[in-house]
Amino acid sequence: MTQVAVLGARGRMGEASVRAIEATSDMSVVAEIDVDDNLREIVEKKANVVLVFSPPGVAHEQVQWCIEQGIHVVVGTSGFDEDAVQQIRAALIERDEVNVFVVPNFSVGAVLLTQFAAKAAPLFESVEIIEMHHPDKVDAPSGTAQHTAELIARARAKAGSAPSPDATSRDPHGTRGGRIEEVNVHAVRVRGFMSSQEVLFGSEGEILRLRYDSVTRESLMPGVLAALRAVPGLPGVTIGLETVLSLG
């Protein structure tokens, strides 16, 4: 029986994860930690794995604390970029028995989209990303958009692709969006969305649109459970649910 501690347990993803874990026969929630709760409860309740959905402002420190305690971690909080991953790797030098699984998105559809986008990236002249979430989300862009942009940029660089053409010389209001490794990313925050992303590819005479929509948090729970089951067997730092889904 895997004993799981959930950080950010009273948030939307935390609450949904607690329900999903408790519905399994091979895992149980032994600690539900949120703002102002003592992290020592994780150790006292003998958690084997910690699931992190805390806000980005505290999640980085919490992951480091869990590593120091020798506990495996699944990170669901957005904002763990390459710098954050390098900090985790540095911490694991002294704790090589600990595994950390960073998952930008637990949606199977989102994982497939990022994989398809990476394959399409070198074949089109232009590419941009639009990510759409509810207005209660505190970070932008989403971790999925960050991850997708990085994979696209890596694939285009490997193929020797030129940057997407863009003649914009004036944009006083920043309407062209942000740029992640030369990929334009636009973050939309509108009530009614839960988690959506669209990747637009274009060449002369054709457009390819790749899109996924998660409309309930329950759609993410199979990915959460798969990550929790997998992390004890994933040495060091692992990035992306595609590792568990055997997609490369």
Beta strands, then each sheet from edge to edge (+ up, - down):
strand 1: 2-7
strand 2: 27-33
strand 3: 49-52
strand 4: 72-75
strand 5: 100-102
strand 6: 126-133
strand 7: 178-180
strand 8: 183-189
strand 9: 195-203
strand 10: 206-214
strand 11: 237-239
sheet 1: 2+ 1+ 3+ 4+ 5+ 11+
sheet 2: 7+ 8- 6- 9+ 10-
end
